[in-house]
Amino acid sequence: MDIIVNYLFIGVVFSFLLDHLVYKNQSHKSFENIPNWTWKERLLLIIVWPLGLANFIYGFINEYFKK
């Protein structure tokens, strides 16, 4: 039971951080095409947060080292 609670807690924290990042930077040029989050997307990210984290890291590294 502790493993499930920890997994969901990490998902909630990751979802909150990503949502906060998008909200704070929504006026930036890079965030123009990102649609607003609904609860459906938030709950899905909480459940499958490892895939979301991998996608975030992949996109971040590609943009950071872009030539």
N, C-alpha and C positions, 0 to 999 in steps of 0.2 A: 504494500500500500504506500509506503514511503517513496518508493521509486516513481510511482505514478504522480504523486503530489509534487515531487521535485521536478519531474518532467514538465508538468503543466505550469509550475511556477516559473521555470526558465522560459517557457513559451510566452507567458504573460509579460515577463520583463522584456524579452526580445521584441514582442509586438508593441509594447509601450514605447521602447526606445526608437524603433523604426517609425512609428506613427508620429512621435514627437519630432524626429528628424525631418520628416516630410512636412509637418505643419510649420515648423520654424523656417524652413527654406522654400516655402511654396512660391515666393515671389522671385526666386532665382531662376535663371534661364534653363538650367538643367532639369528643373522640376515642373516645367510648364505642361508637359503632356501626361503627367501622372494624375489619374482620376482620384476623387475623394474616396476615402475608405468607408465601407459600411461594416456593420457588425458581422456580416457573413464572412468577409475577408479577414477580419480580425480573429474570429474564432477558428477559421481554417488555418491561419498562421500559427495560432497557439498550439494546434494539434500537430502540425507538420513543420514545426520551427527548424529542425535540422536542415530540411531542404531549403527553407527560406534563408537561413544563415549561409549555407553554401552558395546560393545564388547571389546574395548580397556581397560576399567576399569575392566571388568571381567577377562580378561587375565592377566592384571597387578597384581591384587589381588591374583589370583591363583599362579602365579610365585613367588610373594613376600612371601606368606605364605606357600610355598611348603616345605614339610618336607624331 
